Amino acid sequence: MTQWNSAQYIKFIKERTLPSIDLANKIDVINPREIIDIGCGPGNSTRVLADRFKTAHITGADYSQNMIDTAKEQNPNLDFILFDASADFSKLDCKFDVVFSNACIQWVPDHKKLIKNMMSILNKGGVLAVQIPMNYNEPIHMIISELSTGIKWKDKFNNPRIFYTLTQSEYFDLLAESSADFSIWETVYCHKMPSHESIMEWYKGTGLRPYLEVLSEDDAKDFENDVYSELVKAYPKQANGEIIFRFPRFFFTAVK
């Protein structure tokens, strides 16, 4: 299981938080009493929910102790729990009016089971709201995939990263089967990045972590250098020196 570093993650907290704001604004529940934020990370999305639903009791839940510690420090007035989304649904002691998850479930296996589990903890009429990165056709992901399976690096990775994300069509069928009503949409965020180094720093907090943590220190630096060399070619600078960093994200809301 990937080890998370909240300090690395929050270097781009503004950009990472924007999708959770957009998702929270799509939730149509009047005066929800109980909300859970699954995969809350350092608490930025939980804070978004607290600002959006001021009278609700909100619980942030995450697998990483490091993330939970940061979330508690940053949001002492909110509740946070350690939670494994692949195993812990039966341990929750109440039902929720909103089950929220922003950029988390791509790390959790078996989405057919997961979606059913997430729906099962909703009160009738409650809403499941989820955002999932779907940027696998973007240059940075293609670079990492091609390098990790290439001649130089393939022997270093016994278990290349598995994406648990389903297709949009598969999510449609799951939601049609398990909900009373649902909406799905995609947004492509075009982040303004000051440098190629910034894109590397972004991915060291997420997509590169499963690769770097299984390598020795020297190999990790070498792999980073290889990724960076290809990244510079794939992301041209704009006239002012900044870089457009495209990031497609898939959203859905579903009513119990």
PyMOL commands that set and color helices and strands:
alter all, ss='L'
color gray80, all
select helices_A, chain A and resi 6-24+44-52+65-74+89-91+105-107+111-120+139-148+154-156+168-178+196-204+209-212+217-234
alter helices_A, ss='H'
color red, helices_A
select strands_A, chain A and resi 34-38+57-62+79-82+96-102+122-133+181-193+243-255
alter strands_A, ss='S'
color yellow, strands_A
deselect
rebuild
show_as cartoon
